[in-house]
Amino acid sequence: MDFAFTPEQADLRETARGFLAEHSCASEVRHAMESEHGFDPGVWKKLAAELGWTSAIVPEAYGGSGLGPVELTALMEVMGEHLLCAPFFSTVCLAANALLVGGSEAQKQTQLPAIAAGHTRATLAWSEPGSGFDPTDFACEAAVDGAGFRLRGRKRFVVDGASAELLVVAARAPGSAGDAGVDLFLVPADAAGLTRRALPTMDQTRRQAEIALADVRVGADARLAGGDGSATLRRVLDLAAVALAAEQVGGAQRCLDISVAYAKERCQFGRPIGSFQAIKHKCANMLVRVESARSAAYYAACVAAAGAAELPRAASLAKAYCSDAYFACAGETIQIHGGVGFTWEYDPHLHFKRAQGSEILLGDPAWHRERIARELCDA
């Protein structure tokens, strides 16, 4: 399989790299982290309206660019390099994919053009306090209420949940368990009975929130996936895992780059520390991890683009390996920088925190490896 990008995809990457070098440099990342919602609205408007990134995977019929998982992977890798603080992952990789996979034609016509234009920020809410990594391990209920539904429950670790304008909420029929009775619902953030609370997180570059639903009423047309919500949710999270793996590759690559640059300029005992064999070994091991992770992420993107049945395995493989690689590279970067590596003035601690947060998001490596083992046993 050829993992080389086409000239058009390579141009997309370079355009993204040039834009983010200016608008997501270290100072801009810190500025966004300190803002109310964790991103710069001006940068969000530019990447949506001027660059069209929010329209990347939206079909042309709904006002999008009609690109696919490979192009999204190219973008996410560059975003990971620059620690972009923006609701892109939540809006595009989670919510837009949920609409594409499980939305009705009417829902797509209504919601996707606004997402593509950057007018609507959205997210997916499925995880709950005390739940495990399995997508259907939640208790939020959706009871039939006249011609619509009444949602009751509490969601946690909702990516960009405090600033999103539209929520795709996973809920289940009362008394159901497992994959049975699962549905997804479109819920406006200002719906009566819905409250949001921003959560304190170690990784301030990706905000999370807790969502409380106290008898939130939605119409019948708010339901996605008509009775097959569990399959829709699992596929959406697999596609999101591929995108997140690509972002982790970008972060790991940046850790390697800044480590090599620092090792060349930092002198000890009258010579650059990069000349010491111990540092050379660290950088060499980081390079192996980065290239292996890149291969795993690109392979998963190609599987997603082909719509192959092996997507669950490929997504879990990429997420597990890329999580380990990014975290290991971030840790090594701090070691190479020494005592200053975890100080506010230097960037390694930002990547370390992003790596830790991304490792848990969408399932930790151990869970994904166990999932692959189960898939292989059932094959």
C-alpha positions in Angstrom: 0.0 0.0 0.0 1.4 3.4 -1.0 1.2 5.9 1.9 2.5 8.9 -0.1 0.3 11.9 -0.2 -0.9 13.2 -3.6 0.4 16.7 -4.6 -3.0 18.2 -3.6 -2.8 16.6 -0.2 0.8 17.7 0.3 -0.2 21.2 -0.6 -3.0 21.1 2.0 -0.4 20.1 4.6 2.0 22.8 3.7 -0.8 25.5 3.7 -1.9 24.3 7.1 1.7 24.3 8.4 2.2 27.8 7.2 -1.0 29.1 8.7 -0.5 27.4 12.1 3.1 28.5 12.3 1.7 32.1 12.6 -1.6 31.5 14.4 -0.8 28.6 16.6 2.8 29.3 17.7 3.7 28.9 21.4 2.6 32.4 22.4 -0.8 32.0 20.6 -1.3 28.6 22.2 -0.8 30.1 25.6 -3.1 33.0 24.9 -5.8 30.6 23.7 -5.4 28.4 26.8 -6.0 31.4 29.1 -9.2 32.5 27.3 -12.7 31.7 28.5 -13.4 28.8 26.1 -9.9 27.8 25.2 -9.6 29.1 21.7 -9.3 32.3 19.7 -12.6 33.1 17.8 -10.6 35.0 15.2 -8.4 32.0 14.4 -11.5 29.8 14.3 -13.2 32.1 11.8 -10.1 32.2 9.6 -9.6 28.4 9.5 -13.3 27.9 8.8 -14.2 30.8 6.4 -10.8 31.4 4.7 -9.2 28.0 4.7 -12.4 25.8 4.7 -11.0 23.2 7.1 -14.4 22.8 8.9 -15.8 21.8 5.5 -13.1 19.2 4.8 -15.2 16.0 5.2 -18.6 17.5 4.5 -19.8 16.4 1.0 -20.2 19.1 -1.6 -24.0 18.5 -1.6 -24.0 20.0 1.9 -21.7 22.9 1.2 -18.4 21.1 2.0 -15.2 20.3 0.2 -16.0 16.6 -0.1 -12.6 15.4 1.1 -12.1 12.2 3.1 -10.3 10.6 6.0 -6.8 10.8 4.3 -7.1 14.6 3.9 -8.4 14.9 7.4 -5.5 12.9 8.7 -3.1 15.2 6.8 -4.7 18.2 8.6 -4.9 16.6 12.0 -1.2 15.7 11.9 -0.2 19.3 11.3 -2.6 20.5 14.0 -1.0 18.1 16.5 2.4 19.6 15.6 1.2 23.0 16.6 -1.0 22.1 19.5 -3.9 23.9 17.9 -6.5 25.2 20.4 -9.8 25.1 18.5 -13.0 23.1 18.6 -12.0 21.4 15.3 -11.8 17.8 16.6 -15.1 18.0 18.5 -16.9 19.7 15.6 -15.6 17.9 12.6 -14.2 14.6 13.8 -17.0 13.9 16.3 -20.2 15.8 15.5 -19.9 16.1 11.7 -19.0 12.4 11.4 -22.0 11.5 13.6 -24.3 13.4 11.2 -22.6 11.8 8.1 -22.8 8.3 9.5 -26.2 8.4 11.2 -28.1 11.5 10.2 -31.2 11.7 8.1 -31.2 13.6 4.9 -33.2 16.4 6.6 -30.7 16.6 9.5 -27.7 16.7 7.1 -29.3 19.4 5.0 -30.0 21.5 8.2 -26.8 21.0 10.2 -23.9 20.2 7.9 -23.8 23.5 5.9 -23.6 25.5 9.1 -20.8 23.2 10.4 -19.0 23.4 7.1 -19.1 27.2 7.2 -17.9 27.3 10.7 -21.1 28.9 12.0 -22.0 26.0 14.3 -19.6 24.5 16.8 -20.7 21.0 17.8 -19.6 18.0 19.8 -20.5 14.5 20.8 -21.5 13.5 24.3 -21.3 9.9 25.2 -19.0 9.3 28.2 -20.4 9.5 31.7 -19.1 9.6 35.3 -17.9 6.1 36.2 -18.3 4.6 32.8 -15.7 2.6 31.1 -14.2 3.0 27.6 -16.8 0.9 25.8 -18.9 3.4 23.8 -22.3 2.0 25.1 -21.3 1.9 28.7 -23.6 4.7 29.8 -26.9 5.2 31.6 -28.4 8.4 30.1 -32.0 7.7 29.2 -34.2 8.8 26.4 -37.8 8.1 27.3 -40.6 8.5 24.8 -42.5 11.7 25.6 -45.5 12.3 23.4 -44.3 12.8 19.8 -40.7 13.3 21.0 -38.2 12.2 23.7 -37.2 13.3 27.2 -33.5 13.0 28.0 -32.3 12.5 31.5 -28.7 11.9 32.6 -25.2 13.3 33.0 -22.4 13.3 30.5 -18.8 13.9 31.4 -15.5 14.6 29.6 -17.4 16.2 26.7 -14.7 17.7 24.4 -15.5 21.5 24.0 -18.8 20.8 25.7 -18.9 24.2 27.4 -18.6 26.2 24.2 -20.4 24.0 21.6 -23.7 25.3 20.2 -25.0 21.8 19.2 -24.6 18.5 21.1 -25.0 15.0 19.7 -26.0 13.1 22.8 -25.9 9.3 23.2 -28.8 8.0 25.2 -30.7 4.7 25.6 -34.2 3.4 26.0 -35.2 3.0 29.7 -34.4 -0.5 30.9 -32.0 -1.3 28.1 -28.4 -2.3 28.4 -25.3 -2.8 26.2 -25.8 -2.1 22.5 -29.6 -2.5 22.7 -31.7 0.6 22.8 -29.0 3.1 22.0 -29.8 6.3 20.0 -28.1 9.6 19.3 -30.0 12.9 19.6 -29.3 16.4 18.3 -29.7 18.8 21.3 -29.2 22.5 21.1 -26.9 23.8 23.8 -29.5 26.3 25.0 -32.2 23.6 25.4 -34.3 24.0 28.5 -33.1 21.7 31.3 -29.5 21.4 29.9 -26.7 22.8 32.0 -23.0 22.8 31.4 -19.9 23.0 33.6 -16.3 23.4 32.4 -14.0 20.8 34.0 -10.5 21.5 35.3 -8.1 19.4 33.1 -4.4 18.8 33.1 -4.3 19.5 29.4 -5.6 23.0 29.0 -5.2 22.9 25.2 -8.3 20.8 24.9 -11.3 21.8 27.0 -13.8 19.3 28.5 -17.1 19.8 30.2 -19.8 18.1 32.2 -23.3 18.2 30.7 -26.4 17.7 32.8 -29.7 16.8 31.2 -32.7 17.3 33.4 -35.8 16.2 31.4 -34.5 17.8 28.3 -37.3 17.5 25.6 -36.5 17.1 22.0 -38.7 16.3 19.0 -38.8 13.0 17.1 -36.8 14.6 14.3 -33.8 15.0 16.7 -33.0 11.3 16.8 -30.2 10.0 14.6 -29.6 6.5 13.3 -33.2 5.1 13.8 -32.7 2.1 16.0 -29.0 1.4 15.2 -27.4 4.0 17.4 -24.8 1.6 18.9 -23.3 0.8 15.4 -23.4 4.5 14.5 -21.6 5.5 17.7 -19.0 2.9 17.4 -18.2 3.8 13.8 -18.0 7.5 14.6 -15.6 6.9 17.5 -13.5 4.7 15.3 -13.2 7.4 12.7 -12.4 9.9 15.5 -9.7 7.6 16.8 -8.0 7.6 13.4 -8.0 11.4 13.4 -6.8 11.6 17.0 -4.0 9.1 16.2 -2.9 11.4 13.4 -2.8 14.4 15.8 -0.7 12.3 18.1 1.8 11.6 15.3 2.1 15.3 14.7 2.7 15.9 18.4 5.3 13.2 18.6 7.1 14.6 15.5 7.2 18.0 17.1 8.7 16.5 20.3 11.4 14.9 18.3 12.1 18.2 16.4 12.4 20.4 19.4 14.5 17.7 21.2 17.0 17.6 18.3 17.1 21.4 18.1 17.7 21.7 21.8 20.4 19.0 21.8 22.3 20.9 19.2 22.3 24.2 21.0 22.6 23.2 24.7 26.2 22.8 25.7 27.6 20.9 28.7 31.3 20.1 29.4 32.2 22.3 26.5 30.2 20.4 23.8 26.6 20.2 22.6 24.6 17.5 24.6 23.6 16.0 21.2 27.1 14.7 20.9 26.6 12.4 23.9 25.6 8.9 23.0 22.8 8.7 25.6 21.1 11.7 24.0 21.7 10.2 20.5 20.0 7.0 21.6 17.0 8.9 23.0 16.5 10.8 19.8 17.0 7.6 17.7 14.3 5.8 19.7 12.0 8.7 19.3 12.4 8.6 15.6 11.6 4.9 15.4 8.4 5.5 17.5 7.4 8.5 15.3 7.8 6.7 12.0 6.1 3.6 13.3 3.2 5.6 14.6 2.9 7.5 11.3 2.6 4.2 9.4 -0.1 3.0 11.8 -2.1 6.3 11.5 -1.8 6.5 7.7 -2.8 2.8 7.3 -5.9 3.4 9.4 -6.8 6.5 7.4 -6.6 4.5 4.2 -8.8 1.8 5.7 -11.3 4.4 6.7 -11.2 6.0 3.2 -11.9 2.6 1.6 -14.8 1.9 4.0 -13.2 -1.5 4.8 -14.7 -3.8 7.4 -11.3 -3.9 9.3 -11.8 -0.3 10.4 -12.3 -1.2 14.1 -9.0 -3.1 14.2 -7.1 -0.5 12.3 -8.4 2.3 14.4 -7.6 0.6 17.6 -4.1 -0.4 16.4 -3.4 3.3 15.4 -4.9 4.7 18.6 -3.0 2.3 20.9 0.4 2.7 19.2 0.2 6.4 18.6 -0.9 7.1 22.2 2.2 5.2 23.5 4.5 6.8 21.0 3.4 10.4 21.7 3.5 9.9 25.5 7.0 8.3 25.3 8.3 11.0 23.0 6.9 13.8 25.2 8.6 12.2 28.3 11.9 11.9 26.5 11.7 15.5 25.4 11.4 16.6 29.0 14.4 14.4 29.9 16.5 15.9 27.1 15.6 19.4 28.2 16.5 18.6 31.7 15.1 20.7 34.6 13.7 23.4 32.3 11.6 20.9 30.3 8.6 21.1 32.6 8.8 24.9 33.2 6.1 27.2 31.8 8.6 29.0 29.5 9.4 25.8 27.5 7.0 23.8 25.3 7.7 20.2 26.3 5.3 20.3 29.2 2.5 21.3 26.9 3.1 18.3 24.7 3.4 16.1 27.8 0.0 17.2 29.1 -1.6 16.9 25.6 -0.1 13.4 25.2 -1.5 12.3 28.6 -5.0 13.7 27.9 -5.1 12.2 24.3 -3.9 8.8 25.7 -7.1 8.5 27.7 -9.5 10.1 25.2 -11.5 7.6 23.2 -9.9 4.7 25.2 -6.5 4.0 26.6 -3.9 1.8 24.8 -4.7 -1.2 27.0 -8.4 -1.1 26.2 -7.7 -0.8 22.4 -5.2 -3.7 22.5 -7.8 -5.9 24.3 -10.3 -4.9 21.7 -8.0 -6.0 18.9 -7.5 -9.3 20.7 -11.3 -9.8 20.9 -11.7 -8.9 17.3 -9.1 -11.4 16.2 -10.6 -14.2 18.4 -14.1 -13.5 16.9 -12.8 -13.5 13.3 
